Amino acid sequence: MPNSSDTTLFSGQSAFIERMNPQHLLLWMTFVMSMVFAVWQALLNNFVIERAAFTGAEIGMLQSLREVPGFLAFTAVFVLLLVKEQTFALTSLALLCIGVGITGWFPDVIGLYLTTILMSIGFHYFKTMNQSLTLQWIPKVETPALYVSQYRSSAGIQHAVDITAMDELTLWRSI
């Protein structure tokens, strides 16, 4: 007969294994991507204009450069010959986070262009891999209704948190 500590350990492990669900990974990655992209948009609206003194021409060029990796997302097929999709998705998410995270250290035109390209490569490759993994990991019965609603609610919750955080940051900055 197992003692109570063995049972507790086993039930704790099963709860941990249950949380390691691919759907949870997809939702967390989506949450992180949405949050980081919202931070980038806030940076674009505030930092680029105030600190880097961008005009309409530089912002237009920045937005154009941001879309170039979107056209090149088809090259993900070639990268998948070398790495697994999960690894590629997490690496792409890391590129997105790094690109946004280092933006503040490069407040000049070229620096912002380069960090935007880095962020955009991560964003577009991640979106490609996220869609592929969703179709593979989520049962076809659940994909349209359940997962999409969870995906959107995760992004919606994240957006509400971002708005609140930005309002607090603006209030704190004005003090």
Secondary structure, DSSP 8 states (H G I E B T S, - for coil): ---HHHHHHHHHHHHHHHH--HHHHHHHHHHHHHHHHHHHHHHHHHHHHHTS---HHHHHHHHHHHHHHHHTGGGHHHHTTTS-HHHHHHHHHHHHHHHHHTGGG--SHHHHHHHHHHHHHHHHHHHHHHHHHHHHHS-TTTIIIIIHHHHHHHHHHHHHHHHHHHHHHHHHHH-
